[in-house]
Amino acid sequence: MYRLLFDLVLRRLDPETAHHLGMAVIRVAAVPPFSAVARALTRPAPELRTEALGLVFDSPFGIAAGFDKNAIGALGLHALGFGHIEVGTVTAIPQDGNPRPRLFRLPADRALINRMGFNNEGAAVVAQRLARMRRRRRRPVLGANIGKSRVVDVADATADYVASTRLVAPVADYLVVNVSSPNTPGLRGLQAVETLRPLLTAVKDAAGDTPLLVKIAPDLSDDEIDGISRMAVDAGLAGIVATNTTIARSGLTTDAARVDAMGAGGLSGAPLRERSLEVLRRVRAAVPAEFCVIAAGGVETADDVRERLAAGADLVQGYSAFVYRGPLWARQLNRGLAR
């Protein structure tokens, strides 16, 4: 049914407009009595319960940052079967992001290209929404992903990240520092170990007892991945998210001229699968067993999730395949994992 809806309606809409329409439907899933019905249909099997970061997850599979930037759909996503929701990326200063169009579909590759630019309502607004959700008896595990405000110079990035941390860390179950989006000028330069170490140390101090992770790019060299992994362990972080989107465009089925016309941005979805898996294995080999590794990138099926778990991931996230699979995607994956 969803495939027919996608082909006949959603595919003809601007991708960002379609996302907002989808989010409106997802929010309805959080409202009684729809929430009870949705949860009854999608609740993960008890054997999928997973412990990581000192938390208990209904399922190892959750929704990655970028889908629910402003923490407006988390309860609906939980009702649809996701084991955790990572909201954001949020910034200390609210911002509109890059000009539209800034989100593009590549259906032949089951992929997306985005250059959203951290469009969000700001850490203060998102923190208020997280605080309200935390008061609910039944709620999902809520992660918060923070990034650098565009108007802040890279030289002042640490203070900007700390400002976001002080707002959202007290109301998030875990916190992720995003230094790997390709859509904020200068951001990926912060992944250099000598720059990243003091930034993460300051954020960790501000985060208090909230587990802190860092999200890295798939475009790093193996030596850079090893260096960041060792540094994250030495700095006392709780984990690494591997990986963000890629700036690479190799191996696509979509016509090259059409891809070029879409312009700059991060590629996500199926084409990222192999490299994200390579990075996951590299990180897992460099960190101790108790260090949490969250796998993201190119995850679409239960077999993909199973493969990441077998490669050493503690948790797995997806995003792009939601566009092509629809609202029952998490239910399908959880049932596949339980089987």
C-alpha positions as semicolon CSV with decimal commas, in nm:
position;residue;x (nm);y (nm);z (nm)
1;M;0,000;0,000;0,000
2;Y;0,275;0,247;0,095
3;R;0,470;0,167;-0,221
4;L;0,165;0,261;-0,428
5;L;0,119;0,583;-0,228
6;F;0,485;0,668;-0,279
7;D;0,480;0,605;-0,654
8;L;0,151;0,783;-0,720
9;V;0,168;1,075;-0,475
10;L;0,474;1,125;-0,257
11;R;0,727;1,081;-0,535
12;R;0,566;1,374;-0,719
13;L;0,601;1,606;-0,420
14;D;0,906;1,805;-0,319
15;P;1,091;1,570;-0,077
16;E;1,096;1,820;0,208
17;T;0,724;1,893;0,168
18;A;0,654;1,519;0,168
19;H;0,860;1,483;0,486
20;H;0,656;1,750;0,664
21;L;0,332;1,580;0,557
22;G;0,465;1,249;0,682
23;M;0,567;1,404;1,013
24;A;0,213;1,535;1,059
25;V;0,082;1,179;1,025
26;I;0,351;1,048;1,261
27;R;0,246;1,301;1,524
28;V;-0,110;1,169;1,506
29;A;0,026;0,826;1,597
30;A;0,122;0,971;1,937
31;V;-0,234;1,080;2,020
32;P;-0,472;0,845;2,204
33;P;-0,642;0,623;2,097
34;F;-0,422;0,602;1,785
35;S;-0,109;0,561;1,998
36;A;-0,248;0,253;2,171
37;V;-0,347;0,095;1,840
38;A;-0,014;0,177;1,676
39;R;0,188;0,049;1,969
40;A;-0,011;-0,274;1,981
41;L;0,073;-0,336;1,615
42;T;0,437;-0,231;1,627
43;R;0,567;-0,304;1,978
44;P;0,902;-0,489;1,949
45;A;0,917;-0,844;2,082
46;P;1,045;-0,868;2,444
47;E;1,354;-1,060;2,331
48;L;1,475;-0,752;2,139
49;R;1,530;-0,554;2,460
50;T;1,885;-0,418;2,453
51;E;2,107;-0,260;2,717
52;A;2,356;0,011;2,616
53;L;2,480;0,339;2,762
54;G;2,333;0,235;3,095
55;L;1,985;0,243;2,936
56;V;1,729;-0,019;2,831
57;F;1,602;-0,003;2,471
58;D;1,289;-0,181;2,345
59;S;1,483;-0,271;2,030
60;P;1,838;-0,214;1,909
61;F;1,698;-0,027;1,607
62;G;1,621;0,345;1,629
63;I;1,577;0,653;1,414
64;A;1,887;0,858;1,335
65;A;1,931;1,230;1,386
66;G;1,796;1,446;1,106
67;F;1,452;1,290;1,083
68;D;1,302;1,466;1,386
69;K;1,511;1,781;1,407
70;N;1,287;1,966;1,652
71;A;1,164;1,683;1,879
72;I;0,807;1,707;1,753
73;G;0,760;1,350;1,631
74;A;0,948;1,140;1,886
75;L;0,642;1,001;2,060
76;G;0,483;0,908;1,728
77;L;0,803;0,741;1,612
78;H;0,811;0,543;1,935
79;A;0,452;0,434;1,869
80;L;0,568;0,308;1,528
81;G;0,821;0,073;1,688
82;F;1,155;0,255;1,694
83;G;1,367;0,159;1,994
84;H;1,510;0,507;2,036
85;I;1,482;0,846;1,874
86;E;1,782;1,074;1,829
87;V;1,646;1,426;1,782
88;G;1,828;1,713;1,614
89;T;2,072;1,818;1,498
90;V;2,005;2,120;1,719
91;T;2,218;2,431;1,753
92;A;2,251;2,685;2,032
93;I;2,118;2,958;1,801
94;P;1,798;2,884;1,602
95;Q;1,858;2,884;1,225
96;D;1,674;2,835;0,898
97;G;1,939;2,622;0,730
98;N;2,030;2,635;0,363
99;P;1,798;2,764;0,089
100;R;1,548;2,520;-0,065
101;P;1,554;2,289;-0,251
102;R;1,793;2,110;-0,020
103;L;1,666;1,752;-0,008
104;F;1,671;1,518;-0,310
105;R;1,564;1,159;-0,373
106;L;1,758;0,902;-0,574
107;P;1,496;0,623;-0,596
108;A;1,705;0,405;-0,826
109;D;1,973;0,398;-0,555
110;R;1,733;0,405;-0,258
111;A;1,926;0,706;-0,142
112;L;1,893;1,073;-0,051
113;I;2,111;1,380;-0,089
114;N;2,061;1,658;0,162
115;R;2,218;1,993;0,236
116;M;1,969;2,098;0,502
117;G;2,226;2,296;0,702
118;F;2,103;2,219;1,056
119;N;1,767;2,392;1,019
120;N;1,614;2,385;1,369
121;E;1,428;2,591;1,629
122;G;1,723;2,601;1,865
123;A;1,844;2,405;2,166
124;A;1,629;2,596;2,418
125;V;1,302;2,509;2,239
126;V;1,403;2,146;2,183
127;A;1,510;2,114;2,549
128;Q;1,162;2,222;2,662
129;R;1,002;1,955;2,443
130;L;1,240;1,687;2,568
131;A;1,165;1,786;2,927
132;R;0,791;1,743;2,869
133;M;0,841;1,402;2,711
134;R;1,063;1,283;2,995
135;R;0,774;1,335;3,236
136;R;0,563;1,077;3,054
137;R;0,537;0,729;3,207
138;R;0,573;0,558;2,869
139;R;0,831;0,726;2,651
140;P;1,115;0,632;2,417
141;V;1,484;0,656;2,485
142;L;1,565;1,011;2,370
143;G;1,904;1,106;2,233
144;A;1,997;1,460;2,137
145;N;2,237;1,548;1,855
146;I;2,405;1,889;1,873
147;G;2,593;2,087;1,607
148;K;2,765;2,420;1,553
149;S;2,553;2,729;1,488
150;R;2,626;2,862;1,139
151;V;2,681;3,222;1,255
152;V;2,945;3,113;1,505
153;D;3,304;3,108;1,384
154;V;3,480;2,770;1,392
155;A;3,730;2,919;1,636
156;D;3,442;2,971;1,882
157;A;3,279;2,632;1,822
158;T;3,357;2,490;2,167
159;A;3,162;2,759;2,353
160;D;2,873;2,716;2,108
161;Y;2,859;2,337;2,163
162;V;2,881;2,387;2,539
163;A;2,586;2,629;2,528
164;S;2,372;2,363;2,355
165;T;2,496;2,097;2,595
166;R;2,391;2,291;2,903
167;L;2,040;2,317;2,762
168;V;1,975;1,967;2,628
169;A;2,204;1,731;2,824
170;P;1,993;1,747;3,144
171;V;1,681;1,637;2,952
172;A;1,836;1,384;2,709
173;D;1,915;1,019;2,776
174;Y;2,235;1,054;2,576
175;L;2,409;1,331;2,380
176;V;2,586;1,316;2,042
177;V;2,833;1,578;1,918
178;N;2,797;1,616;1,541
179;V;3,122;1,732;1,383
180;S;3,072;1,539;1,061
181;S;2,790;1,698;0,861
182;P;2,916;1,823;0,523
183;N;2,657;2,102;0,516
184;T;2,801;2,351;0,766
185;P;3,116;2,530;0,645
186;G;3,426;2,427;0,837
187;L;3,248;2,173;1,055
188;R;3,428;1,860;0,936
189;G;3,761;2,025;1,013
190;L;3,672;1,984;1,379
191;Q;3,726;1,608;1,341
192;A;4,104;1,656;1,354
193;V;4,208;1,496;1,683
194;E;4,401;1,800;1,807
195;T;4,089;2,015;1,757
196;L;3,832;1,757;1,861
197;R;3,990;1,658;2,194
198;P;3,948;1,995;2,372
199;L;3,599;2,038;2,225
200;L;3,480;1,700;2,350
201;T;3,648;1,750;2,688
202;A;3,458;2,077;2,739
203;V;3,128;1,925;2,624
204;K;3,176;1,622;2,849
205;D;3,233;1,848;3,150
206;A;2,915;2,038;3,066
207;A;2,712;1,720;3,001
208;G;2,763;1,586;3,353
209;D;2,627;1,232;3,389
210;T;2,461;1,224;3,046
211;P;2,645;0,973;2,823
212;L;2,837;1,154;2,547
213;L;2,912;1,021;2,198
214;V;3,067;1,172;1,886
215;K;2,938;1,118;1,531
216;I;3,202;1,074;1,261
217;A;3,207;1,090;0,881
218;P;3,254;0,788;0,652
219;D;3,500;0,993;0,446
220;L;3,775;0,985;0,710
221;S;4,086;0,784;0,641
222;D;4,147;0,466;0,838
223;D;4,424;0,637;1,036
224;E;4,188;0,923;1,124
225;I;3,921;0,677;1,238
226;D;4,174;0,497;1,457
227;G;4,294;0,826;1,605
228;I;3,946;0,954;1,689
229;S;3,849;0,617;1,835
230;R;4,148;0,611;2,069
231;M;4,097;0,973;2,166
232;A;3,727;0,919;2,242
233;V;3,814;0,635;2,477
234;D;4,093;0,835;2,645
235;A;3,861;1,135;2,687
236;G;3,605;0,922;2,869
237;L;3,331;0,936;2,608
238;A;3,057;0,672;2,617
239;G;3,065;0,592;2,246
240;I;3,087;0,675;1,875
241;V;2,815;0,697;1,608
242;A;2,945;0,557;1,278
243;T;2,860;0,715;1,040
244;N;2,718;1,039;0,906
245;T;2,645;1,103;0,536
246;T;2,915;1,097;0,267
247;I;3,030;1,353;0,013
248;A;3,126;1,069;-0,226
249;R;2,913;1,001;-0,536
250;S;3,073;0,684;-0,671
251;G;2,883;0,374;-0,777
252;L;2,541;0,536;-0,822
253;T;2,281;0,407;-1,066
254;T;2,116;0,748;-1,102
255;D;2,230;0,941;-1,409
256;A;2,549;1,136;-1,327
257;A;2,418;1,457;-1,486
258;R;2,108;1,444;-1,266
259;V;2,320;1,385;-0,956
260;D;2,546;1,677;-1,049
261;A;2,239;1,899;-1,093
262;M;2,136;1,822;-0,734
263;G;2,455;1,989;-0,616
264;A;2,645;1,960;-0,291
265;G;2,526;1,772;0,013
266;G;2,554;1,450;0,207
267;L;2,457;1,123;0,042
268;S;2,275;0,869;0,259
269;G;2,096;0,541;0,206
270;A;2,194;0,214;0,039
271;P;2,513;0,341;-0,138
272;L;2,663;0,415;0,204
273;R;2,617;0,062;0,333
274;E;2,959;-0,089;0,263
275;R;3,167;0,206;0,379
276;S;2,965;0,251;0,697
277;L;3,013;-0,116;0,773
278;E;3,388;-0,082;0,717
279;V;3,405;0,216;0,953
280;L;3,200;0,030;1,215
281;R;3,442;-0,262;1,209
282;R;3,738;-0,026;1,228
283;V;3,596;0,157;1,529
284;R;3,495;-0,164;1,706
285;A;3,848;-0,302;1,667
286;A;3,997;0,013;1,823
287;V;3,776;0,047;2,132
288;P;3,707;-0,175;2,435
289;A;3,402;-0,401;2,451
290;E;3,216;-0,179;2,698
291;F;3,248;0,126;2,469
292;C;2,919;0,186;2,284
293;V;2,922;0,193;1,904
294;I;2,606;0,300;1,719
295;A;2,594;0,198;1,352
296;A;2,420;0,417;1,093
297;G;2,434;0,442;0,716
298;G;2,272;0,222;0,450
299;V;2,052;0,029;0,692
300;E;1,723;-0,086;0,538
301;T;1,644;-0,449;0,624
302;A;1,651;-0,676;0,927
303;D;1,952;-0,847;0,770
304;D;2,131;-0,512;0,758
305;V;2,064;-0,458;1,129
306;R;2,173;-0,812;1,208
307;E;2,493;-0,759;1,009
308;R;2,578;-0,443;1,205
309;L;2,513;-0,612;1,537
310;A;2,735;-0,903;1,432
311;A;3,007;-0,653;1,336
312;G;3,006;-0,512;1,689
313;A;2,740;-0,244;1,697
314;D;2,549;-0,205;2,023
315;L;2,268;-0,012;1,855
316;V;2,169;0,055;1,494
317;Q;2,003;0,360;1,337
318;G;1,831;0,433;1,007
319;Y;1,669;0,726;0,831
320;S;1,672;0,729;0,449
321;A;1,492;0,396;0,404
322;F;1,190;0,540;0,589
323;V;1,125;0,742;0,272
324;Y;1,107;0,424;0,063
325;R;0,964;0,180;0,321
326;G;0,707;0,398;0,499
327;P;0,565;0,408;0,853
328;L;0,570;0,031;0,911
329;W;0,944;0,012;0,846
330;A;1,049;-0,028;1,210
331;R;0,779;-0,294;1,262
332;Q;0,911;-0,489;0,963
333;L;1,268;-0,476;1,089
334;N;1,180;-0,566;1,446
335;R;0,974;-0,865;1,331
336;G;1,258;-0,975;1,107
337;L;1,503;-0,951;1,396
338;A;1,273;-1,147;1,627
339;R;1,242;-1,425;1,368
